[in-house]
C-alpha cells in the first residue's frame, strides 16, 4: 500500500503530466455543448465576459499560442486547483476547531 | 441555488475533513481539472471530456465531492475564462450538484441493490447517467432562458452526451480499479 504522502505527490504529478500533455493530445473538435451550440445556432449568444482572465483559454500570452504555452498553463492550473481545494478544506477545518477551543 | 447547495455541502463536509482527507480533496480536484482538459473525439467532429463528478463523490464522499468539483469549476472560470463568471452558478449546479450528488445517489442505490462486488459496474452506469443528466439539465436551463428551443436542445445535448458518458463511465470504473489496488483503504470507507 502506498503511503499517504506519496499518493498525494504521485496524484498531483500524474495530473500535471496529463494537463501538460493535453496541449498535444487533446482533441480540438468542439465539445458536446459547443457542437450543439453551433448546430442550433446559439453559440453567438454567449454573454460578453465580465472579467478579464490572466490566462484566457489555457494559453499564456507571454509564451505565444503554441502547445508549450498550453502545457505550462495546464500545469499551473493543476497546482492552482490543488492549492484552492486544499485551502478550502483547511479553511473549513479551522472554523470547525474554533468553537471547540472556546468551550 | 448553487450557492445554497455548495453551502450545505461545505457544512456537511466539515465534519469529515481532517488531516487525511484534505490532501485527498486537493489531489482529486487537481486530477479532475487535468482530466477535463483531455478532450477525446467522439462521432461527427465532436469531442468530449471527462467530468469527474461520480469519481469525486465516490473517493471523497458526496459533500466533499461537491467541494472538489466547485473548486475545479471556479479556477477554470476565474483563471482560464472557460465558462463565464455569469455561467458559474449554472455550471456548478449542473456538474457539481446534479453530476456529483445525482451520480452519487444512483451509485449508492445500485451498490445497495447489487452488492459491493458490483461497485465498479455501478460506477460505470452512474457516471454515464450523471453526464447525460447534467447535459439534460443544461439543455433545460438553456431552454428556460429562451436561448434556444427546449426540445431540439434536449435531444441534441442528451444524444451527444450519451456517447461522451460511455467514456466517462469507463474512465471512472478504470480509475477506481487502479485506486482499489494502490489505496484500497480509500474505497473501504464507502462500503458502509
Interface residues (C-beta under 8 A of the other chain):
Chain A: X1 X2 X4 X7 X8 X11 X12 X14 X15 X16 X18 X19 X21 X22 X25 X26 X27 X28 X29 X30 X31 X32 X33 X35 X36 X39 X40 X41 X42 X45 X46 X47 X49 X50 X51 X52 X53 X54 X55 X56 X57 X58 X73 X74 X77 X78 X79 X80 X81 X82 X83 X84 X85 X86 X88 X89 X90 X92 X93 X95 X96
Chain B: X10 X13 X14 X15 X17 X18 X20 X21 X22 X23 X24 X25 X26 X27 X28 X29 X30 X31 X32 X33 X34 X35 X37 X38 X39 X40 X41 X42 X44 X45 X46 X47 X48 X49 X64 X67 X68 X71 X72 X74 X75 X76 X78 X79 X80 X81 X82 X84 X85 X86 X87 X135 X138 X139 X142 X147 X148 X149 X152 X153 X156 X157 X160 X161 X164 X182 X183 X184 X185
